C-alpha cells in the first residue's frame, strides 16, 4: 500500500484533489438483483412507494388521476401489502377515487396487482373466470374478483393495458440511473430483461442507451426464461446474447423465476403453509418450472456458457435450483459461469453447505431480513416459528463458505446499499425506513460483519457480474468506479450505518453524482 507522500507525488497540475473531510472512499456499489427500468417508470408514474397506509395510497391515486385527465389507463404501483387488511386491497377502494377509468397498480414486490372494477370489466374477469395455473384471484363471497390479483393472474388484466412507449421506458431507465448514482451504485444486474405486460422490451431500451452513450453504469442483463415454454427458447436466448453486448450492457445471464413470494403463499415450500389458526393447509406454494424441465434447462444453459440467475425464495425452490445446478455440474463439469440464487428467504439447513460445494453465489436482499409489519403479520404466522427461524440465513451461508453477493430488488424495496448493509449487520430496519418503530433484531445469529456486508455489495457483486477484474475493489489497474461517503461507518456504532450518505460517485474517474447539501 502506497503511503501519502507517494500518492502526492503522482499529482500533477491538472489533478483534481478531493478532501474526504473525514469520510470514507469505497469501491462503487454494484446491485446484483434490481429492476431499474421498472423502478424508473414507477418514479415517473403513479408511484405509491413510501406510502404506509391505504389512505395514503388512495390519496396518491386520486391526485394522479386529477393530474392526468387524458390518461386512458392509470398505471403504476409500489403499494405494500402490509398497508391493507390481509394484504389484499379491494376494487371498491379504487372505485371510490377512480370509478370511470381502468386502474392497475402493481405491488412493491411485483408479485401482485390491484385493479379497480373498470379494469376487471374491460379484461372480462368475473366470478366465472378460473384462476390461472400460476396465480390466484382474490374473491368476494360470491366469487366475484375482489381487486387483488396474484402472480400469473395479473396478466389477465395487464395484457389489456396499453404498453408504455419506448421513449417512456427510456426515460425511466435514465431516471433510475441518476437515482442509483445518487446512492453510490455504479453497476448492476437487471434481473428481468424481456417484454412484459404494460411495458416494452427493456432489452431494446438498454441497447438504445448503450449505443447512444447515455448508459454510464456497467450492466449485466438477465434474459427472462419464459416459464410457459421449454427448451425451444434456447436459440432465441443465444441470439439475444449475441446481439445484446453493446457498450456497457451485456446480456449474458438468464433469469429463471422458480417460485413466488411467501406473503401470498406462492413461494415453494417443502411443507405446507399454515392457516390463520396455525394448522397446516393443503398449499405448499408453486414451482413455476417443473423440476425435471428445470434440470434439463439449467444443464443446457450451463453447457451454452450462460450464467443462470434464479429467483428462489422458499426452501423447496432453493432445493430444486440446487439440484438442477448439481446435475449441470455432473453433466458439464466445472466452469466459470458463476450461477447465483437470489432472495433465499427460507433455506433448509441441509442445503446451506451446498452453495459453497457447487460454487453457487448467494444473492442476498438484506433489507428484508428484519422485523416489520409485512414480516410479522403476513409471513411469520403462516410459516410457523420453527420455519420462520430459517429465514435469511446469511451468517450460516457465510460460515459454510458460500460467496455472498448483494442486491436490492428495487423497485420492491429501497436500492440504498447502505440501508441494506445496515440490516445485514444489525438485523433491524434502518430508522429512516420505519421512523419511530422499535423492533428486536431478527435472528441476530445470522448477522454479518460490516466488512462482510460491504464486500458483498462491492467485490461480491462485481464477481457475479464478471467484472471483478476491473471493478469491486480499489487497487492499481482497476477502473476508478468510486464512492465517497460522508463518514466512516467503521468508526461509529453499527446502529448508525444507515446514517451514512453518498457525497460523490465516480465511474471511470468521471464524476456522475455530487451531493448538493
N, C-alpha and C positions, 0 to 999 in steps of 0.2 A: 504494500500500500504506500503510495507516494505521500510525503509529508507536505506541509503547507508551502514551504519555500519552493519545492519542486513544482507544485501546481502554479504558484505565482509566476514562476519563470516561463511558463508556457503562454502567459497572457501577452497579447500584443496591443497595438494602438486601437484596433477595431474590436477587441474582445469585450463582450458585454459581461459585466460583473454584477451578480445578483447577491445581495446581502440576505441571508436566510432569516436574520433577525430572531434567532432562537428557534426557528422552525426546523423541519426535517426534510431532506431530499430523499425521495424513494423512487424506484422504478415506476413507470406508468402502470396503473392497474389494468388488468385485462379481464373482461367479463366472459366466462366460459359458457354461459347459457342466458341469452337475452333476446328480446324481440323489439328492436329499435323502430322498425317501420310501423309496427302496430302501436308502440308506445308514443311515437311522434304524432301519428294520426290522431290518437286519443287526446293529446295535448292541444291539437288544433280543432278538435270536435267537441262533442258533448261529454266533457270529462268529469266523471264523478269521483275520481281519485281524491283521497283525503277526507271525504265526507263520511262521518261515522254514524249517522242516523238516517232513517228512512225520510224524515222531514227534510234533512239537508240535501239528500239526493233529489227528491221531488222538486225542491226549490231550484236546483240547477237545471233540471229538465224543463221546468216551466219558463225559466229565463231564456234558455237556449231556444225554445220554441218561439218565444216572443221576438228574439233577435234574428231568427231565420224564418220569416213567414213564408218564403218561397220554397223551402226545402220539402220535396215530396215525401221523403222519409227522414226521420230523426234517428241518427245512428251515433254510437259512441260506447261508453262503458266505464269500467273501473269501480263499480259498486262492490262492496264487501258483504259476504253472506251474513256476517255477524251483525249487520245493521238492520236485519229483518227477522221477525219471529220465525224460528225454524230454519232460517237461512234461505227462505223462499219468498221473494216479493211477488205481489199479485198484479194481475192485469187491471183490477179495479183501481189500484193506486195510481197507475199511469193514466187510466181513463179520466181520472179526476182532473188531471192537468193538461193532457193532450188527448181529447176524445175523437178528433176529426182526422188525424194523420197517423200513419203507422209508425211505431217506435220499436226499435230493437237495440238493447243495450247489453253488451257482454259483461260478465262479472270479471273481477280483477284477476282471477286465476285462469280465465279463458276456457273454462270447462262448463260454462253455462251461460244463459242469457235471459233477459227479462223483456217480455213483449206485452204490448197493450192489445186490446180486443181488435182494433182495426188491423193490426199486423197479422194476428192469428186468422182473422176472417179472410184477408187477402191471400193468405197462404193455404186456405182451406183446411186448417187444423181445427178439429172439433171433437166432440165426445166420441165420435166413431173412428178417429184416427188412431191406429195402433202405435205403440211405442216402437221405435226402430230397434234393431238388434244391438246397436252400440249406444243407446241413450234412453232417456226417460222423460215423459211429460208429466209434470206435477198437475194433479187434477183436483177439481172441486168435487163435492159429494156425489153429484150426478154424472161425473165422468168428464165434464167439460174441462178444457185446459185452464189451469189456474193463472198462468202467466209466466212461470219459470220453466225453462227448458234445460235439460242436462245433456252434455256430451253431444252425440250424433243427432239428438232431437233438435238442436239449434239450427241445423241445416234445413229443416223443414220450412222454416221461416226465412232464414238468411239467403237462401237461393232466390228468393223473390225480391230481395233488396237490391237497388242499383249498386253496381260496383263503383268504388271510388275511382276517380280518374287517375291516369299515370302521373299527372302533374301534382295531384293531391298527395299521392303516395311519396313522390319525390320530395315534396315539401316536408312531409312527415319525417323522412329519413334525415334530411338536413337539420330539422329542428331537434331531432333526437341526438344527432351527433354533437350539436352545440351544447345540449344539456349534459350529455355524458362527459364531454371535455371539462365542463364546469365541476364535475365530480372526480376528475383525475383519470377517467377511463380513456385509454389511448388505443385500445383494440378489443375485439370481442368475437365470439362465435354466435352468429344468428341461428337460433335453434329451429327455425321454421322457414325454409326457402321454398316457395311454391305459390300457387294461386289458391285463394280461399274465399268462401262466400263473403261478399261485401268488399273484397279487396282485390286489386290487380296482382299480377305475379311480381313479387318483390325481387325475384331473380333479375328481371329486366330493370327494375329500379336501381339495384346495385350496379349493374353493368353500365347504365347511363351515368351514374355518379362517378364510377371508376374511369370511364372514358373521358368525361368532362373535367376530371381532376378535382372534383368537389369532395370526393371521398378521401379524407385525410387519415382516418383511422385504418388500422390493419384489421381486416375482417375475413374470417373463415365462414363460409356458408354451409349449413347442414341441410341438404336437399331432402325434401319431405318424402317419406315412404308412404305410399297410398295403401292404407290398410284394407281397402276394398279390392285390391288387386294382388297379384302374386309375382312370380319371378319374371313375368313378361315385361315388367317395367325396368329391368336391369339395363338393357341397351339405352333406354331414354336417359337414365341417370348417368351412364357413362358419357353420353353425348353432352349432357349438361355440364359435366365436369370438364370436358374438353373445351367447351366454349365459355365456361364460367371462370376462367382465370385471367383476369384483366386488372392491371394496376395493382391496387392493394386489396382486391377482392379475389378470394379463391374458394370456389365451391367444391371442396374436396371431402366433405363429410356427408353422411346420410343419417337422418333423424328417424328413429323408429319409436313411436309412442305405444308402449306396451300396455299401459293401463290408464286409469283416470285419476281421481283425487279422493282422499278419504272423506272429505266433508259431504260429498253427495253419494258416498258408498260405492264408487266405481273403481277405486284403487284395488288392484288384485291382491287378495289376502289368502294365506294358507288356511285360515279358519274363518268362519262366518262373522259378520258384524253382529253387534248386539243391538237389541231394540231399546226403547226408552226405559224399559224396566230392568235392563241388564241381562235379558235372556237371549240366547243365540237365535239368529234369524236364518232364513234359507239363502241369504245373499252373501257371497264372498267376493263380490266385485267382478271386474271384467278383465279378460285378456283380449286386447284388440287384435292381436295376431296370434293365431292358433300355434301352440308351441312347436309342433312338427314343422310347420311352414317357417316359423321364426328361425329355427335352427338351420333349415335349408337356405333361407335368405341371408343370414349372417355368414354362413360358410362361403356363399357366393360373393358377397360384398367384400369380405376379408380377402378372398382369393384375388379379387379385382383391384386390391390396393386402396379401397375406401376405408376411411375411419367410420366406425359406427357410433352414433351418439344416441343413447337410449333415454327415454322418459320411463323411469321405473320407480314407482312410489311405494307400492305395497310389497310385503315380503314375498308373495308368490311371484309378482312381476320381476322382482330383483333376481329371484332364483331362476326363473325362466330365461332371463337375459344372460345370467352367468352360465347356465347350462349350454346355451347356444354358443357363447364365446369359447367355452371349453371344447365343444365339438369342432369349432373352427380351428382352434389351435391343434387339435389332433389331426384334422384333415389337411391343414395347410402349413403347419409348423410355426415357428416364432417369426414375427416380423416387426416392423416399426409403424404399424398403423395407428397406434395409440387410441384405442377404443375407450370410451368413457360412459359413465352411467350417472344421470342427473336425478336429483331430488332425494332418493334414498330415505324416505320418511320412516319406514319400518323395515329393518333388516334382521332376519333371523340370525341368532348367534352362530349357527353352524356355517353361515355364509360369509361372515366377517373376514376370515382369513383367505378366502378365495380371491379377493381383489388383488392382493399382492402376488399370489401364486399365478394368476392369469395376466398380471401386469395391466389390469383394468383400472383406470383412474376413477376415483370417487369425486364426482362433480357436486359440490355441496352448495345449497342455498341457505346460508347460515341464518339469515334474518328470520326464518320460520321456526328456529329451534328455541322457542320461548313461550312462556305462558302469556296468553292474551285471549280475548273473548272467543275468537274462532277456534282456537285450540281447546280451551276449557269447556266450551258449551257445545261445539259441533263435532269435536273429534274424540277427545278422551272418553266421554261417556259411552261411545259406540265402539271403541276399541277394547275397553276394559283396562284395569290398572296394570296387569301383567304385560300385555302387549303394548300399552302406551309407554312403558318404560324402555321399550326397544327403539324409540323414535330418535332419529338424527344422531346416530352413534359415532360422531366424528372422532372422539377420543379413542374408542375401541378400534376404529379403522386405522387411525394413525399408529397406534401401538402395535397393530398387526402388520404394519409395513406398507399399508396402502398409500399410493400417491394421491394427495389431495389437490384438487383444483377448485376454483370458486366462481360462482356466478350469482345473478340476482333474480333471473326470470322476469325482470321488468318487461311489461307493464303490470305483471302480477303483484310485485312488491317494489319497494324503492330500489333504484340502482346504485345507491350510495355505498361504495365499498367500505367506507369507514363505519357505517352503521352495521353492515354485515359482519365486519371484523369484531365490532363491539359485542355482538350477540355470540359469536363463536367463542369469545374469551370469557364473557360474563354469564351467558345463557339467560340473559334478561333483555327485554326490549329496550332500545335506546330511549332516554327520556323524551327526546324530540318526537318519537313515533307515538308515544302514549303519554302525553303530559298529565302529571298528577297521579298516574296509576302506579301502584306498588305491587310487584309480583315477586314471588320467590323464584330463585334460579330453577331452570328447567333441567332436571337431571344433570347437576353440575359436574358429575364424574365424567361427562362427555365433553367438557370444555377443552379448548385448545389454548396453547400459549399465544401471546401476541405475535411472536416471531413465526409460529406455525401458521397462524391465520393470515398474516401479511404475505408470507411466502406462497400460500395457496392462491392468493389474488394477484400475484406477480409472476414469479418463476413457474409456479404450478400451471397456471392458465396459459402462459407462454409455451410451456412444453406441450400441452394438449393441442395447441394451435400450430404446432411445428414451427414456432417462432423463437424457440429458446436459444438458437444460435445468434440471434440478432437483438433480442429484447429479453425482458424479465428480470435482469439484474443490471447493476451499474458497474461496468467494467470496460477496460480498454478493448476497442474493436467492435463494441456493440452500438446500436443506434441510440441517439440521445432522446429516447422516449422517457420523459422525466416528469415528476410531480413535486411541487414544493408545498408542504403542509405548513400551517401557521403555528404549529407547536410540535414537540417531540412526544408522541404518545407513550414512548418507553419511559419517559421521565416523570410521568404522573401516575395516579391511581388508575387501575383498569376501568373503573366505573366512569371515567371521563374520556374514554377513547372516542366516543361518538361526538364529543365537542370539537374535535379537530376539524378543520376546514381546509379545502384546497385553495391555495393562494395563486399558484401558477401551474399551467400544464404545457408541456412541450412535446412535439413529435418531430423526430429528426433534428432536434435543436431549434425548431420553429415554434415560437410562442403561439399557441392556439386558444389559450384562455388566460385571462388575468383578472383576479377579483378587483372590484372597484371600491370595496369598503374595507 
